[in-house]
């Protein structure tokens, strides 16, 4: 009885933190209700009080990662220059995402939007409007940034590694010479953090700076 009395009470936040930890160490496929219950040392049925289904668990995991981004961004020192402020915000969000490389794919697959996201985007709009943008242009800027506001870019191609990929490239070479050449040329450096084949730190910063340059010209 004493052991049970000293056990940390189960809560939705504790369950979700444990779920994120499993996904971080073993990948999203390892995240099941049974595995989660085992890690928390509880019966699987007790999880359903906090998260009634696997879909609710996945939504909660996304919310947890986005809440982490908001919390880290909130600690940044104020920057007057709108461009520098947005660049720092988006790169900070990316640092969080690099710690959860499974999160971008999961996030883009969800249908619901956690409320914390609205406040996050309100902050982005405040920065743009404070920097001289109209709401119309700020709206278009959000579309242009896409998922970069959350620290990642959506994949275009995701070729597999290994011999199968080499054979596929060889077969494509004649019919699709430019795609083949691009895939062959895009080998990321070992020290270049990635969230996918089409999402490296170098590519992310290149695209972000390109967008910021363009918005700066349009604002002028």
C-alpha positions in Angstrom: 0.0 0.0 0.0 2.9 2.4 0.8 4.3 2.0 -2.7 1.0 2.9 -4.3 0.6 5.9 -2.1 4.0 7.3 -3.2 3.3 6.8 -6.9 3.1 10.0 -8.9 -0.5 10.7 -9.8 -1.5 10.1 -13.4 -2.4 13.2 -15.3 -3.0 14.1 -19.0 0.3 16.1 -19.0 2.3 13.2 -17.5 0.8 10.8 -20.0 1.7 13.0 -22.9 5.2 13.7 -21.7 5.8 10.0 -21.5 4.3 9.5 -25.0 6.7 12.2 -26.5 9.6 10.5 -24.7 8.8 7.1 -26.4 8.5 8.7 -29.8 11.8 10.6 -29.3 13.7 7.5 -28.4 12.1 4.8 -30.5 10.0 6.5 -33.1 6.3 7.1 -33.5 5.5 3.5 -34.4 6.6 2.4 -31.0 4.0 4.6 -29.4 1.0 2.4 -28.4 -1.4 2.6 -25.5 0.0 -0.7 -24.1 3.6 0.5 -24.4 2.7 3.8 -22.8 0.9 2.1 -19.9 3.9 -0.1 -19.3 6.3 2.9 -19.2 4.0 4.7 -16.7 3.5 1.5 -14.7 -0.3 1.6 -14.9 -3.1 -0.4 -16.5 -3.8 0.5 -20.1 -7.4 1.2 -19.3 -6.4 4.0 -16.9 -5.0 6.0 -19.8 -8.4 6.2 -21.5 -9.7 8.4 -18.7 -7.2 11.1 -19.9 -7.1 10.2 -23.6 -10.1 8.3 -24.8 -8.6 7.0 -28.0 -5.3 6.6 -29.9 -6.3 9.6 -32.1 -6.7 11.7 -28.9 -3.3 10.6 -27.9 -1.8 11.7 -31.2 -3.5 15.0 -31.1 -2.2 15.5 -27.5 1.3 14.7 -28.5 1.2 17.3 -31.3 -0.2 19.8 -28.8 2.6 19.0 -26.4 5.3 19.7 -29.0 3.6 22.9 -30.1 3.3 24.0 -26.5 7.0 23.4 -26.1 7.7 25.6 -29.1 5.6 28.4 -27.7 7.2 28.2 -24.3 10.8 28.4 -25.8 9.9 31.2 -28.1 8.3 33.1 -25.2 11.8 33.2 -23.5 13.4 35.0 -26.5 14.5 38.6 -25.8 12.5 41.2 -27.7 13.9 42.2 -31.1 12.8 45.5 -32.7 13.6 44.5 -36.3 10.7 42.5 -37.7 13.0 40.4 -40.0 15.5 39.5 -37.2 12.6 38.7 -34.8 10.9 36.3 -37.2 14.1 34.6 -38.2 15.0 34.0 -34.6 11.4 32.7 -33.8 11.4 30.3 -36.7 14.9 29.0 -36.1 14.1 28.5 -32.4 11.0 26.5 -33.4 13.2 24.5 -35.6 15.5 23.6 -32.7 12.6 22.2 -30.9 11.5 20.2 -34.0 15.0 18.8 -34.4 14.5 17.2 -31.0 11.3 15.6 -32.2 12.1 14.5 -35.8 8.9 12.5 -36.0 6.7 15.5 -35.2 6.5 17.2 -38.6 4.9 14.2 -40.4 2.4 13.7 -37.5 1.5 17.4 -37.3 0.7 17.6 -41.0 -1.5 14.5 -40.7 -3.8 15.9 -38.0 -7.2 17.6 -38.7 -7.6 19.5 -35.4 -5.7 22.7 -34.5 -4.5 23.0 -30.8 -5.6 26.4 -29.4 -2.0 27.2 -28.5 -1.3 27.7 -32.2 -3.6 30.6 -32.5 -1.7 32.6 -29.9 1.6 31.7 -31.6 0.4 33.0 -35.0 -1.0 36.1 -33.4 2.5 36.8 -32.2 3.8 36.4 -35.7 1.2 38.8 -37.1 2.0 41.3 -34.3 5.6 41.3 -35.4 4.7 41.8 -39.1 2.2 44.5 -38.5 4.5 46.2 -36.0 7.1 46.1 -38.8 4.9 48.1 -41.2 3.0 45.3 -43.0 -0.7 45.6 -43.7 -2.9 42.7 -42.6 -3.4 41.8 -46.2 0.4 41.4 -46.9 0.9 39.8 -43.5 -1.7 37.2 -44.4 0.1 36.4 -47.6 3.3 36.2 -45.7 1.9 33.5 -43.5 0.9 31.5 -46.6 4.4 32.0 -48.0 6.1 30.8 -44.8 3.9 27.7 -44.6 5.2 25.3 -42.0 8.5 27.2 -41.6 6.8 29.1 -38.9 6.9 25.9 -36.9 10.4 25.1 -37.8 10.2 22.6 -40.7 9.4 22.4 -44.4 7.1 19.8 -46.0 8.9 17.1 -48.0 8.8 17.0 -51.8 10.6 13.8 -52.3 11.5 11.1 -49.8 13.7 8.5 -51.5 14.7 5.4 -49.5 18.3 4.6 -48.8 20.2 1.6 -50.1 20.6 -0.5 -53.2 16.9 -0.1 -54.1 17.3 3.6 -54.4 20.3 3.3 -56.6 18.5 0.9 -59.0 15.5 3.2 -59.1 17.7 6.2 -59.9 19.4 4.3 -62.7 16.0 3.3 -64.1 14.8 7.0 -64.0 17.9 8.5 -65.5 16.9 8.4 -69.1 13.2 9.4 -68.6 13.7 11.9 -65.9 17.2 13.3 -66.2 16.8 16.5 -64.2 15.0 14.9 -61.3 17.7 12.2 -61.3 20.5 14.7 -61.3 18.9 16.7 -58.5 18.4 13.7 -56.2 22.0 12.5 -56.9 23.4 16.0 -56.1 21.4 16.6 -52.9 23.5 14.6 -50.4 23.4 16.5 -47.1 26.6 17.1 -45.2 27.0 15.0 -42.1 26.9 18.0 -39.8 23.8 19.5 -41.5 20.8 18.8 -39.2 17.8 17.4 -41.1 14.1 16.7 -40.6 13.8 14.8 -43.9 15.4 14.4 -47.3 14.1 17.8 -48.4 14.6 19.5 -45.1 18.1 20.3 -44.0 19.2 23.3 -41.9 21.0 24.8 -44.9 17.9 24.5 -47.1 15.6 25.8 -44.3 17.7 29.0 -43.7 18.2 29.5 -47.5 14.4 29.5 -48.1 13.7 31.5 -45.0 16.1 34.3 -46.0 14.8 34.2 -49.5 11.2 34.8 -48.2 12.3 37.5 -45.8 14.2 39.3 -48.6 11.1 39.2 -50.8 8.8 40.4 -48.1 11.1 43.2 -47.2 11.0 44.4 -50.8 7.2 44.1 -51.0 6.8 46.0 -47.7 8.9 48.8 -49.2 
